[in-house]
């Protein structure tokens, strides 16, 4: 999304056992991409960080520190692991963002795969500060194609619903802005690992704007509340090793992520 050459150079690491990336092919009539090259949102960590690795390795190498969760590098949120996941969904109110710099970029999203696997299917809303002000844009992505961005308007304060569901090798990605009154649905075929399901905030550049907090609600995996899956909780960190945000405990289908610093 709205990539500059600098940002392209920064996005070099990989989250997962291999270089997990993402991007869904454009479904005819479903969306339009911006003129600039798109960011890849899944699987990447800034050059300053080592790859996150598989969940087991993460837990071993990065235990909780002073009450914080596992270091998610440029990911924060909740990730459930297992096998055969068929759906994930959540709702949130798009936060009002204050840009710290033109390098700030982040996106709340839901998805299947990407945490310890090289496949991913995801959709959400990205906020980009490269113009000097926050620009909100809905998107979806599925490896190995590039991100696809919707032309529909998104504003701070909008109520967002997002879901990814799977039937065999068919994935349906739905993003709705109930405040603006639009819904985008894309169906693609892909042979994913289906080994994790997530509700995440991610920054491909590793630089978060001041977003206050994002409160996820009605978060479900395979039709059951997120809390039933005892998900791994992640907090993002910057190149100085400082935590950038903090993910709260999950209560049923609700949790929040609060901004700390860039």
C-alpha positions in Angstrom: 0.0 0.0 0.0 1.4 3.4 -1.1 5.0 2.0 -1.0 8.0 4.3 -1.3 11.4 3.0 -2.3 12.5 3.4 1.4 9.7 1.3 2.6 10.4 -1.3 0.0 13.9 -1.6 1.3 12.7 -1.9 4.9 10.4 -4.8 4.3 13.1 -7.6 4.1 12.6 -10.0 7.0 10.1 -12.8 7.2 7.6 -14.0 9.8 7.2 -17.7 9.9 9.3 -20.7 9.1 9.8 -19.4 5.6 9.4 -16.1 3.9 5.7 -15.8 4.5 4.2 -13.1 2.4 0.8 -12.4 1.0 -1.3 -11.1 -1.7 -4.5 -12.0 -3.3 -5.1 -11.7 -7.0 -7.6 -9.1 -8.1 -11.1 -10.5 -8.5 -12.8 -9.0 -11.5 -14.7 -5.9 -10.5 -14.0 -6.5 -6.8 -11.4 -3.8 -6.1 -8.9 -1.4 -7.6 -5.3 -1.0 -6.6 -3.7 2.5 -6.1 -1.2 3.8 -8.6 1.7 3.1 -6.2 3.1 -0.3 -5.6 1.4 -2.2 -2.7 2.9 -3.1 0.6 2.9 -6.8 1.5 1.3 -7.0 5.0 1.7 -10.6 6.0 4.8 -12.2 7.2 7.3 -9.4 7.1 9.4 -7.8 9.8 11.6 -4.7 9.5 15.2 -5.2 8.6 16.2 -4.4 12.1 14.6 -7.5 13.4 15.3 -11.2 13.0 12.6 -13.4 11.6 10.0 -14.3 14.2 10.1 -18.0 13.5 7.7 -20.7 14.3 5.4 -20.3 17.4 7.4 -22.8 19.4 10.7 -21.0 18.7 9.1 -17.7 19.5 8.0 -18.9 22.9 11.4 -20.3 23.7 13.4 -17.3 22.5 11.1 -14.5 23.6 9.3 -15.1 26.9 7.1 -12.5 28.5 9.1 -9.5 29.8 7.8 -7.4 32.7 4.2 -8.3 32.0 4.4 -7.9 28.3 3.5 -10.6 25.8 5.7 -12.4 23.3 7.7 -10.1 21.1 5.8 -10.0 17.8 8.2 -7.6 16.1 5.9 -5.9 13.6 2.8 -7.9 14.7 0.6 -7.5 17.7 -2.6 -9.2 18.6 -3.8 -12.8 19.0 -2.8 -15.9 17.0 -4.4 -19.3 17.4 -2.5 -22.3 16.2 -3.5 -25.8 15.4 -4.8 -27.3 12.1 -7.7 -27.1 9.7 -9.0 -23.6 10.6 -12.0 -22.7 8.4 -12.9 -19.2 9.5 -11.9 -16.1 11.5 -13.8 -12.9 12.0 -13.8 -9.8 14.1 -15.1 -6.2 14.4 -13.5 -3.0 15.4 -13.9 0.8 15.2 -11.2 2.3 12.9 -9.0 4.4 15.2 -8.2 8.1 14.7 -4.5 8.2 14.0 -1.8 10.9 14.5 1.2 10.4 12.3 4.6 10.4 14.0 6.5 10.4 10.7 5.9 9.7 7.0 7.2 6.2 7.6 4.2 5.2 9.8 2.0 2.5 8.4 -0.2 0.0 10.2 -3.3 -2.2 9.6 -5.7 -4.1 11.8 -6.7 -7.3 10.0 -8.0 -10.8 10.3 -6.7 -13.9 8.5 -5.9 -17.5 8.3 -2.2 -18.6 8.2 0.9 -16.5 8.3 2.0 -17.3 11.9 4.6 -20.0 11.3 3.5 -20.8 7.8 4.3 -19.5 4.3 0.6 -19.1 3.2 -1.8 -16.4 4.3 -5.2 -15.1 3.5 -6.2 -11.8 5.1 -8.2 -8.6 4.9 -8.4 -5.4 6.9 -7.9 -1.6 6.8 -4.5 0.0 6.3 -3.5 3.5 7.5 -0.6 5.1 5.7 1.2 8.3 6.7 3.5 8.7 3.7 1.7 11.8 2.5 2.1 13.4 6.0 -1.5 12.7 7.0 -3.3 9.4 7.7 -4.9 7.8 4.7 -7.3 4.9 5.4 -7.9 2.1 2.8 -9.4 -1.3 2.9 -7.4 -4.2 1.4 -7.1 -7.9 1.1 -4.1 -10.1 0.4 -3.2 -13.7 -0.4 0.2 -15.2 -1.2 1.8 -15.0 -3.8 -0.1 -12.1 -5.4 0.2 -8.5 -4.4 -2.1 -6.6 -2.0 -5.3 -5.4 -3.5 -6.8 -2.1 -2.3 -10.4 -1.0 -2.3 -11.4 2.4 -3.7 -14.3 2.6 -1.2 -13.9 5.4 1.4 -12.8 4.6 5.0 -12.6 7.2 7.8 -11.6 7.2 11.4 -14.5 6.2 13.6 -16.0 3.8 11.0 -17.3 0.5 12.2 -15.5 -2.3 10.4 -16.3 -6.1 10.1 -13.8 -8.5 8.6 -13.8 -12.2 8.0 -12.0 -14.9 6.1 -13.6 -18.3 5.6 -12.5 -21.4 3.8 -14.3 -24.4 2.2 -11.7 -26.8 0.9 -9.3 -24.7 -1.1 -11.8 -21.9 -1.7 -11.3 -18.8 0.5 -13.9 -16.0 0.9 -12.7 -12.7 2.2 -15.2 -10.1 3.3 -14.6 -6.5 4.5 -17.5 -4.3 5.5 -17.6 -0.6 6.5 -21.1 -0.5 8.1 -20.8 3.2 8.8 -20.2 4.0 5.1 -22.6 1.2 4.1 -20.3 -0.9 1.8 -19.1 -4.5 1.7 -16.5 -6.1 -0.5 -16.4 -9.9 -1.0 -13.7 -11.8 -2.8 -13.4 -15.5 -3.4 -10.2 -17.1 -4.4 -8.8 -20.6 -4.7 -5.6 -21.5 -2.9 -4.0 -24.5 -1.1 -3.2 -22.9 2.3 -1.8 -24.5 5.3 -4.8 -23.6 7.5 -2.5 -23.9 10.5 -3.2 -20.6 12.3 -5.9 -17.9 12.6 -5.2 -14.4 13.7 -6.6 -11.0 14.7 -3.6 -8.7 14.3 -2.3 -5.2 14.0 0.7 -5.1 11.7 3.2 -2.5 10.5 5.4 -3.6 7.5 7.7 -0.6 8.2 7.9 -1.3 11.9 6.7 2.3 12.6 3.3 2.8 14.2 1.4 6.0 14.2 -0.3 7.1 17.5 -3.5 5.1 17.2 -4.6 5.2 20.9 -6.2 1.7 21.0 -8.0 -0.7 18.8 -10.8 -2.7 20.5 -11.6 -5.9 18.7 -15.0 -7.4 19.5 -17.1 -10.4 18.4 -13.8 -12.2 17.5 -14.4 -15.8 16.4 -12.5 -18.7 15.0 -14.5 -21.5 13.4 -17.6 -20.0 14.9 -16.4 -20.1 18.5 -15.2 -17.2 20.6 -11.5 -16.4 20.3 -10.9 -17.0 24.0 -11.8 -20.7 23.6 -8.6 -21.2 21.6 -6.1 -19.8 24.2 -4.4 -17.8 21.5 -0.8 -16.6 21.7 -0.7 -12.9 22.4 1.9 -10.7 20.7 3.2 -7.2 21.4 5.0 -5.2 18.6 8.5 -3.9 19.2 10.8 -1.3 17.5 14.4 -1.5 16.3 15.5 -0.3 19.8 13.9 -3.3 21.4 11.2 -1.3 23.0 7.6 -2.5 22.9 5.4 -0.3 20.7 2.1 -1.5 21.9 0.4 -3.9 24.3 -2.2 -6.6 23.7 -4.7 -7.1 26.5 -5.9 -10.5 27.8 -8.7 -12.0 25.7 -12.2 -12.1 27.3 -14.5 -14.2 25.2 -14.4 -12.6 21.8 -13.0 -9.2 22.9 -9.5 -7.7 23.5 -7.7 -4.5 22.8 -4.3 -3.3 21.6 -3.0 0.0 23.1 -0.3 2.2 21.6 2.8 2.9 23.7 5.4 4.5 21.4 6.7 4.3 17.9 
